[in-house]
Amino acid sequence: MNIQSIAGLRLLPQNYEARKQNFENRPFFGLKMTSPLSRDAVSFKATPKGADKTWEVSKKTARTVRKRLQAPAKRVFTFIDNTFNDLIANEKYPKNPLTEVSHRLKSDTSIAEKTGSRKWISIDEIVEHMTDLIGAKLVLRESNKARVDAVLDRFIPLIKSGKVELLEIENKRPMKVKGLLDREAGKYDYASIEFLNKMADIQNDVWKKGGKKQKVKKHLDDDFTDANYCAIHFLFRLPGKNPATFELQVLGNNVNEAKHIDDIVWKKLNGKNSADSNPEFDKLFEPFANKNFFEEEPNAQEIVENAKAVLNEYRGQVFLVQRDKEPRPYSRKKKTEAFFPLMKKLFPSDIEIKYKLSSDDYDFNNLNKILQRGKKKKVVNSSQAVKTPKTAKTAEKKTSKS
């Protein structure tokens, strides 16, 4: 079924015209992405679709991997915080270039799922080859290349002194610029290609002087993402007796707002679990996760694939809009992000009515609300769980006294 060919049969949201007027004058409006994404377009090492669960290691093995990485991860976290925390914008320095510096150690579930796609089974093999076990992120308040180059310049003396090693650079560009001249494609870059080359050249010189033939791997003008995701992904290593390899993502605040949602959407579309999801979000994506959801329909697979294609096209539009936005001034109060609205139907009208579905539910603005509600519930449940034992003990004491 061609979803676009029947748009005239009132398959668009009721408020489509009002939403369209706000966005149709943008140069990326009408971007086409006709097939589902076959790779995780937002991860450092793209994970092939259709991971084999029979190859996944046990949760016990994944926990062992995670435990082994605790000490190296702590070392990385300290390194990142000490290097960049003073650049975070605050009330005293509202024009600082960063809005966030964060880091994480990959979860047990994510470790197990990724081994299913790579067929890594031993602990040593996972630790050696799964380069994103330890991750860090620098979120930019603004995306002026000179300012971003200045932030990354902090690595130069550290590379020269051997305190950190640069292993790889991936300058991720939106697929829509593929084939354009570099000066046009480069408009979406956060840092200048010249500076990224400078980082690699300095590292190569350090290795050469030390007798190593190793060279930095670079993808500076040929790394295009189907989801139109823009970022710089670095692979670094803290040398020493127990070296610690980590991935560093550098991206703008507006793109980061969409990425958090998109990461979960991608996982749901590809049968993966997400610790950041919640029951309401999971239920919404049941038509994609449950193979038997449309079992009564003779064209069930076609319904799902067409819905995925529309949703993937929309994801690409969201990222382009976010990248195109002007940077926000610093504000102590976090504002709710306004995302590009979903303007197409994921499912035919008769299917939506029959299965009580609504395409508008998959709009990033709605998905964001669902995730925020889930966070609030987790906080409430967590606080209640802490208070309950104390309340029980207090009641117990009163009963014994009486």
N, C-alpha and C positions, 0 to 999 in steps of 0.2 A: 504493500500500500504506500502510495506517495502522499505523505501528510500535507505537503505544500499544495498539491493539486486540488485539494478540497477545502482550501482556506475560505472560499466564498460561501460555504455552508455554515457559517457562524461558528467556526471552530476556534475563534480567537476569544480571549477574555473579554468580558463585557466592557471593561475600562481600557481596552486596547488603544483606542484613538487618542485618549488623553495621555496615556503613557508614551505613545509613539511620538507625539509632538515634542516631548521633552528631550528625545534622543535621536530622532531620525536625521538631524542635520550633522551628526558626527560622521567623520570620514570612514569609520569602520562599520557603519550600520549595514546590515544585510550580509555580514560575513558568512561564508558557506563552509560547513564542515560536515560532509555527507555521511561519514562512517564513524562508528565508535572508536575511541582511542584504543590502540592495541598495546600501549605501554603506559607506565606510570610517568606521565609527562612532567611531574613536579618533584621527582626524586633524583638524587645525585646519580645513582646507578639505576637506570630504568629497569623496572621489574617486568618481565614478560607476562602477558596475560595468560590465564589458564594454568596457574601453578598447580603442581601435582601434590595433593595433600598426603599421598602415601609416602612421600619423601620428607615430609616435615619431621623434625626432631621432636622428642617429647618435651613437655613443659618442664620436666625436671632437668633435662639437658640445657634448655634455654635459660633456666634459672642459674645453672652452673656457669654458663657463659657470662651472664649478667654479673654474677658474683665475682668472677675473675676480673671483670672490667671496672669494679667499684673504685679501686685505688687509682688506676690510670684516669678514670673519668673525673675524679676529684681533682687530680692534677691539672687536667684540661680546663675544668670550670674555674679554678683559681687563676690560671693563666689568662683566660678570656676576660674575667672580671677585672683583674689588675691592669690589663692593657686598655680596656675600653669603657669601663664604668663611668669614668669622669667625663665622658662625652655625651652622656644621656641628658636630654633637655629637662630642665626643672624650673621652678619659679625664679631662682637666682640667675640661672643661665638658660633662658627660654629659646635662645637661638643655637644651642648646641645641636650637632648634626644627627644624633640618634634619639629614637624614642624608646628603644628597648634593646637590652642585651640579655639573651637567654641561652639555656643549654639543657640537654637531656641525655639520658642513657636509654637506649632502645628497650622497649617493653618485652617481656617474655613472649607474649602473643605475636608481636611483630617479628621477633627473632625466629620463632618457629615457622611462621608463614613464609618468610623470605627464604628459609632453607628449602622449602618445598619447590620454589621456582628455580633455585640454583643447584639443588641436589648436593648440598654440603651436609655431611652427616657427623663428622667428628668435631669435638670442641676446638681443637687446634685449627682445623680447617676454617671453622666459622670465625674465630677470632682473627685469623690472618686475612681472610678474603672479604668479610662483611665490613666494608670500610666506614659505614655510617652507624656503627654501633654507638659511637659517641658523637653527638652533634651539638653544634652551637649556631647561634643566629644573631646577626646585627641588623636591626630594623632601622631604616633611614627616615629621618623626619623630612628631608628634602633630597632630590635626586640630581642636583647640579653636579656635573662630572668633576669639576675642580674640587668641590667639597668632599665628594666620595673618594677621590684620589688621595686627598689629605688624610682621610680616616684610614685608608689602607696603607698609607705611608708609615704608619706605626709599626708595620711588619718589617720594614726595610732594615733597621738596625738589629732587630731580633734575628733576621735571616743571616745577616752578615756576621753576627756573633755566634751563630750556631745554636741559638736557644730554641729555634723552631726551624723546621724544614718544609718548604713548599713542594708538594708532590704533583699536584694537578690543578688546572683551572678550567672551568666550564662557564663560558659566558652565554647564558641562555637567552635566545631571542624568539619573538613570536613567529609562528609559521607564515603569517601574512606578509612578512618582509623577505621571505626567501626569493632570491633572484634579483632583488633590488641592489643598486650600487651601495657600497659600504657606508657612504655618507648618509644615505637614507635609512638603511637598516640600523645604523649606529645610533639613531635618534632614541631607540628604546634601551640602549645600554646604560648601565648605572655608572660605570667607571670608563675611563678612556682606554682604548686598546693599547695605546702607547704605554700607559702606566702598568697595565697587566703584563705586557711584554717585558717591561723594566724589572718587575718582580721576578719573573721567570729567569731573565738573564742574570740577575744578581745571584739567584740560587744556583744556577748552572756554574757560575764562576766559583762560588764557594765549594761546590762539589769537585770541580776541576782542580782547584788548588789542593784539595784533600786527597787527590788521586782517584776520585770516583768518576766513572764514565756515565753515570746516571744523568738524565735530563728531565726537566719538568714537562709533563704531558699538557698540551694546550688545545683547547677547542674555543677559539675566540670569535670566529666569524662564520662557523658552520654548524652551530648547535641550536637547531630550531625545534621548538616544542609545539605539538599539535594543539595544546590548550592555550597557546599564546602567552604562556607564563614567562615573565621577565625576572631575571635574578643573576647573581654570580655565585657559583658553587666552587669552593676551594676544598682541596684535600691537603691537610697539614699533618706533620708528625712532630711530637715533642721527643727529641732523642734522649738517649741515656741507657742505663742498664735495663730498664723496663720501658721501652718506647711506647708512646701513646699516639695512635693515629686518630684523627677526627675530621669530620666534615664541618665546614663553615659556610652558611648561607648568608648572603648579603642581598637585601631587597628593600624596596620602599614600603612605607607604612600602609599606603593604600592597597598595594598588591598583597601585603601580608594579611590584611583584613579578609580578603577573598580566599587566600590560600588555606587559611585554617578551616574554612567551610569546605573548600574544594577537596582537600585531603580526605575528609570524611566521605564526601560524595563519591570520590573515586573508589575508595575502599568498598563502599556499599554496592557500587555498580560491578565490582569485580570479586564479590564474595569474600571480602576480607573483614575482619573485626576491627573495631576502633574503640579505644578506651575513652575517647572524647565524645562518643555518641551517647544516645539515651533511648529508652523504650519508645518514645514518641517519634524520634527520628528513624529508628529501626523499622517501626510499623509503616511509615511513609514509603520506605524503599522495599517493602515486601514484594511488590510486583516485579522487581528486578532480582531479588534474592531468592524468592520461592519459585522454583521451576514449574510448580503445579498451580500457580496463582490463576492463570488463564486456561486451565486444562479443558474447559468447556468450549474453547474457541478453536476452530480448525486451523486458524492462522496465528496461533499463540506466539510462536517464535518471531514472526514478522511484527506483531504488535510491540513486543519488547524491544526488538532491534530498532524499529523506527523511533520509539520513545527515547532510546539511548542516543540515537543520532541527533535528535532535536535537543536533548539535554546537553550533549557534548558541544554542539554548536553554541548553545547559550553560555556554557562555561567559558568558551573562547571569547565571547563578546564581553563577559564580565571582566576578565583579566585585562582586555584592551582598554575598557573604560577606566578601570582602576589605575592603570599605568598612565593614562592620559590626564588624570586629575592633578590639580595644583596641590602642592604640599600644604598641610594645615599648620597654622601657628600653634605653638605650645598651649595646651590647656590642661589644668589640673583635673578638670572634670571630663571623663571620657564620653564622647558623643556617639550616638548610634549611627553606624555607617549606612548610607543610602546606596544600594547596589543597582546596577542596570536591571530593569524589569524583564521578566520572561514574557515574550510577546507571541509565542506559538503554543499550540496544543501539543502535549506529549502523546495523548491518547485520543482516538476518535470519540465523538460525543456519546454515541450509544454505549461504548465501552465504559466511559466515565460514569454514566448514569447507572449502568448495570452493576458496576463494582464499587460505586460510591467513591470515585476518585476525582481529584481536581488538579488540573495542571498548575494552577496558581500556587498550590502548596509547595512546588519545587522551585519557586522563585527564591533567589538567595536572600532576599529581605525576610521572607518567611522562615527559611531554614535557619537564619541567624537568630530569629526570635525563639525557635524551638530549642536551639543549643543553649541560649541564655536562660531559658526556663529550666532546662535540665541542670545547668550549673547551680542555679538557686536552690533547686530541690536537693542536690547533693550536699550543699552547704548546710541546709536545714537538717537533713537526715544525719549528717556528720555531727552537728552540735547536739542533736537529741541523743545520739548514741553515746556521746561523752557524758551527758548529764544523767542518763538513766541509771547507771550503776550507783552514782552518788545518791540519787533520790531513793533508790531501793534500800541502800544501807541506812539512810536517815530514818525511813519508815520502820526498818527492822529494829533500830535502837529504841524508837518511841514505843514499839510494841513490847519490847523486853522490859522497859521501865514501868509500863503500866501493868 
